[in-house]
């Protein structure tokens, strides 16, 4: 009789232990309850997710595309840790051309040029010969030109340049509309200036990965 009671008691203890929520800190990475990062991150992004699940002792967190996915993962892990919403950061690879790093930019969904990132330029700058090509191709029209502006050059001199409106500039998967640009001298270098960069909360250049980082 005592033996039967002991067997039943041990069975009940096993049931209770199995019903308890597992400690997420001890979950193996392939556990069904362990939070899994989203597999839908677009190429070229370094940390494009909007929400990160931080388990105790994990300062980096696991990225998710939405706060809902992050919350579900936290619930599956026993409601430990916290979900934090962060700004989306996109990393666009730059390429070295003649010792200068450039980034490809799609203009008006029609032509792609390699731009040098220039935070000292007030506006996006495009060489006159390229502007003429865009006009001939119908990418720019007379209605896009908005006047002229005096620009201060790096050597301290000033120059009056025509200005026009670019309907859209696409860098990576980020599109900025109605960007002011100026017509630079022929055979110059296209510059990605503040009229584009100011549309983002912050931006920076990663010298290790040679990438332009844009934060919304």
N, C-alpha and C positions, 0 to 999 in steps of 0.2 A: 504494500500500500504506500509506504514511504517512497519507494522507488518510482511508482507511478506519479506521485505528487511532484517529485523532483524533475521528472521529464517534462511535465506540463508547465512547470514554472520556468524552466529554461527556454521552452518554446515561446512563451509569452514575452520574455525578455528580448528574444531575437526579433519578435514582431515590433516591439517598441523601438528598438535600435534601428530597424529598417525604415521606420516611419519618420525618423528625425531628419531635419534638413541637413545636408552635408555642409561642412565648412568649406567655403569657396576657396580659401587659401590653400586647401589641400587637394583641390580638384586637378586631375591630370589635364593637360591641354586638349586631349581628344575626348574628354568627357562630354556626355550629352548635355550636361547642365553647365559646362564651362562656357562663358561668353565667347562667341566667335565673331571676328571682325567681318564687316561686309566684304563680299567678293566682287562688288560692282564698281570699284573705284576706277575712274577713267585713267588711261595711260597719260603720263606726264605730270601727274599730281603727286606731291610729296605728302601732304596731309590735308586732303580735300574734304574730309568728313566734317560734319557740323556738330557731332557729339562724340565725347570720349568717355568710356567707362573706366573709372579708376578704382581698382580693388585695393584693399589695404596693402601698403608697401609698394605699390606700382605707380610711380610718378608720371610715367609716359601715357598710360591708359591704352585701351583698345578702341580703335576708331570705328564709328558707325555713320552711315549716311544721314540718318534721322534720329531725333531724340526718342521717337517711339521704339526703334530697334534697340537703342541703348537701354531704355527702361525695361524692355522685355528680357534682355540679357541679364540685367541686374536682378530681376525677379526670379529668373531661372537659377541664379547663383545664390539664392537665399536672402535677397534684399540686403546684401552687404555692399559697402563701397558707395560710390556716388557717380552720377552722370553729370558731366559738365559740357555746356554748349560753348563752342569756340568758333571764331571766325574762319571761314574757308580760306585756305592758303593754296594757291596754285603755283607750281614750279614749271617754268618754261625753259627748256634747254637752250643755251646759247652756243654759237659756233664761232670759232676763231677764223677771221679773214684778215690776212696781212698783219697779224699780231693784235688785232682789235676784235673784241667779242661783239657779235651782232645777234639779233633775234628776228625771226621771220614774222612779218606783219601782213595780214590780208586787208587790202584797202577796197572799200565799197564792194566787197564780194567779187572782185574782178581781177585784181593784180596783187601779187605777193612780192614785197621788197624786204631786203635785209636792213634793219635799222640799228643804229648805235644808240644806246640808252644815254641820254644827256639830261641830267637833272638841272643843269645850268641853262638850258634852253626853255624859254617861256612857252613856246608853242612847238608842235610837231613841225618839222622842216623837211621839205621835199625838193630836190634839185629841179631846176627849170626844165631840163631836157626830159625828165620823167613826167613832169606836169604836162608838158606838150604831148607826150605819148598818150597820157590818160585822156586828154582832150580829144585827140584824134580817134581814140577807141570809144569815145562816148561815155567814159567813166566820170568825167567832169564836164560840166556845162557852164555857160555864162552865169546862170542863176546861182551857181555855187560860190562865185567870187563875191567877197563882202567888203572889199576896200583895200587899204594898205596901212602899214604900221611901221614905226621907226624902231629898229632893234639895236641894242647895244652889243657889239661884238666882243670877243675875248681880248682883243688887242686894245680895247678902249674906244675904238671908232664906232660910228653909227652907220646904219644902212637902212634905207627905206625899201620894204619888200611888200609885194602883193600878198593878201591873205584870202583864204578860201575855206569853205566848210566841207569837211570830209563826213559823208553820211554815216560811215561805220568803219571802225578799226577793230580788227580781231587779232588778239595775241593769245596763242593757246586756244582755250575755249572761252575766253573773256572777250566780250564785245562792248565797245564804247561807241555811242552814237553822237553825231553832231560835234565833231572835234575840230577846233580851229587849227589851221595849218598855214605856214608861210611858204613862199616860193624862194628857194635858195639859189645861189649861182649855179650855173650848169656844171655837170660832172662833180657835184659835191656829194656828200654822204647824207642819206636820210637820217634824221635825228628824231628819236622818240622823246619828246619833251614833256613839260609840265601840263600842257593842255590834255594829254592822255593820262599821265601818272597821277594827277590830282583827283581823278575819279575813284581812286582806291583809298581805303583807310590807311594803308601803309604799303610800302614796297621796299625791296632790298635786293642785293645781289649776293648769292652764295658763291664765294670764290673757290670753295672746295669742289662743288659739283658743277660750277659754271652754269648757274641757272638764275633766271629772273623770278623773284618771288613776289606775287601779288596777293594782298589781303583785302578782302571786302569788309 
